[in-house]
């Protein structure tokens, strides 16, 4: 079963452009943040904490795949934003503050929309696979899971 899941995930990402892969990572972070909020509301604190950890792993992945040399100011700004989001996630895990979760969902959703626009440009041929956006995406190492 595990091998079939791995194969499915691989086929799900193989033909995606870099921006599309990045959008998948954003979706993982946002979905897990929303799930954590639901768990905290239901007073399932340990499950909420674990789900916040999953959300954080997605953001850490975004943070660690930035290439500030190629991406310049855009990548530097994203780096600062990801560091801020990770710090706020730590705050949420300590305080269970639902308002902060909502703010993080908004922040990540807004940034994701920029990547959605870039993905559309790539599909229409206006930009080649998200090049020079300050992100390295090695499909072999990309793992997208909930």
Secondary structure by P-SEA (a helix, b strand, c coil): caaaaaaaaaaacccccaaaaaaaaaaaaaaaaaaaaaaaaacaaaaaaaaaaaaaaaaaaaaaaccccccaaaaaaaaaaaaaaaaaaaaaaacccaaaaaaaaaaaaaaaaaaaaaaaaaaacccccccccccccccccccccc
